[in-house]
Amino acid sequence: MDNKTLSFDQAMQRLQQVVNQLDSADLSLQESLKLFEEGLKLSSQCNLQLKEFEEKIDSITDEYKMKEESQDENPN
């Protein structure tokens, strides 16, 4: 599965697997570099998704606040 199609949770699980593999002493330098690169890509993907989630939460919160303010100004 391509890392770009992973959900946030899947990417975090894979990142944990990569970290665990890198912690093992049984890897060649080439394997370590490949895993390190994958880990950086996964980390970047997770950070991007977190920023998107944060923006979505901010948008929802702002929308909710606007509705509340509108109701406060126009009580029925």
C-alpha positions as CSV (number, residue, x, y, z in Angstrom):
1,M,0.0,0.0,0.0
2,D,1.3,3.4,-0.9
3,N,1.9,5.6,2.1
4,K,-0.1,8.5,0.5
5,T,-3.2,6.3,0.7
6,L,-2.8,5.5,4.4
7,S,-5.2,6.9,7.0
8,F,-3.6,8.8,9.9
9,D,-3.9,5.8,12.2
10,Q,-2.4,3.5,9.6
11,A,0.5,5.9,8.9
12,M,1.2,6.2,12.7
13,Q,1.2,2.4,13.1
14,R,3.6,2.0,10.1
15,L,5.8,4.8,11.6
16,Q,5.9,2.9,14.8
17,Q,6.9,-0.3,12.9
18,V,9.7,1.6,11.1
19,V,11.0,3.0,14.4
20,N,10.9,-0.5,16.0
21,Q,12.8,-1.9,13.0
22,L,15.4,0.9,13.1
23,D,15.9,0.1,16.8
24,S,16.9,-3.4,15.9
25,A,20.6,-4.0,15.4
26,D,20.0,-6.5,12.5
27,L,19.8,-3.9,9.7
28,S,22.3,-3.1,7.1
29,L,23.2,0.6,6.5
30,Q,21.2,0.5,3.2
31,E,18.1,-1.0,4.9
32,S,18.4,1.6,7.7
33,L,18.6,4.5,5.3
34,K,15.6,3.2,3.3
35,L,13.6,2.8,6.6
36,F,14.7,6.3,7.8
37,E,13.5,7.8,4.5
38,E,10.2,6.0,4.8
39,G,9.9,7.3,8.4
40,L,10.5,10.9,7.3
41,K,7.8,10.6,4.7
42,L,5.3,9.1,7.1
43,S,6.1,11.7,9.7
44,S,5.5,14.5,7.1
45,Q,2.3,12.9,6.0
46,C,1.1,12.6,9.6
47,N,2.0,16.3,10.3
48,L,0.1,17.4,7.2
49,Q,-2.9,15.4,8.2
50,L,-2.8,16.8,11.7
51,K,-2.7,20.4,10.3
52,E,-5.7,19.5,8.1
53,F,-7.6,18.1,11.1
54,E,-6.7,21.3,13.1
55,E,-8.0,23.5,10.3
56,K,-11.2,21.5,10.2
57,I,-11.7,21.8,13.9
58,D,-11.1,25.5,13.8
59,S,-13.6,25.8,11.0
60,I,-16.2,23.9,12.8
61,T,-15.6,25.8,16.0
62,D,-15.8,29.2,14.2
63,E,-19.0,28.1,12.5
64,Y,-20.5,27.1,15.9
65,K,-19.5,30.4,17.5
66,M,-21.1,32.3,14.6
67,K,-24.3,30.4,15.1
68,E,-24.3,31.1,18.8
69,E,-23.6,34.8,18.3
70,S,-26.4,35.0,15.8
71,Q,-28.8,33.3,18.2
72,D,-27.7,35.7,21.0
73,E,-28.4,38.7,18.8
74,N,-31.8,37.4,17.6
75,P,-33.4,35.5,20.4
76,N,-36.8,34.0,19.7
